[in-house]
């Protein structure tokens, strides 16, 4: 992830409190879905079942789609084919066009 023009080692670097709060929220949703199954009874099926499905799906959705999108940066391609920056790719492409126009003699 790039922040203030510098590459961070990973997206959660230096954000322990925020990461821990996000983990607790997702973990409690997951545990809450399991607790909802405790109230499952043949007389009460719909409410615990729907609560389980909503909490269980919500915990994975929040972790994957909401919290896990920190590296998207508006879906921009930041790196080239081998991890090099895009401006390096442009300079490499221009140099390869120049070299294609004039063959090298060794």
Secondary structure, 3 states (H helix, E strand, C coil): CEECCEECCCCCCCCHHHHHHHHHHHHHHHHHHHHHHHHCCCCCCHHHHHHHHHHHHHHHHHHHHHHHHCCCCCCCCCECCCCCEHHHHHHHHHHHHHHHHCCCCC
